[in-house]
């Protein structure tokens, strides 16, 4: 099933994240990852960082920008059917939370009431 980029909603973006189908090429990807390894590696470092945004806080826009960069005019979703299995034990430990080269999501000023500061 394909959906034009201009019709991509936050709900469809979340559905794609939960899927094992890459929205760019239709190849297999890990759940929780936006793209398959090949498509992700083709993106610039800046675009990769933007894909770590939260849904509702710029994630959909980051996906659209990345899909345009990759030359895709549509989002590919898995055909409706039985639940998909990832075939493994989930994402590799190495990739979980890895945001190499990205700025931290938030930086909070030190608080005088924090028990971790002196």
PEWO-V916609 format. One record per helix or strand of 3 or more residues. SS is the DSSP state (@ for helix, = for strand). FROM is the first residue (numbers start at 1). LEN is the number of residues. If there is no record, write none. Layout:
ss;from;len
SS;FROM;LEN
SS;FROM;LEN
This chain:
ss;from;len
=;2;3
@;5;3
@;10;9
@;37;6
@;45;6
@;59;12
=;74;3
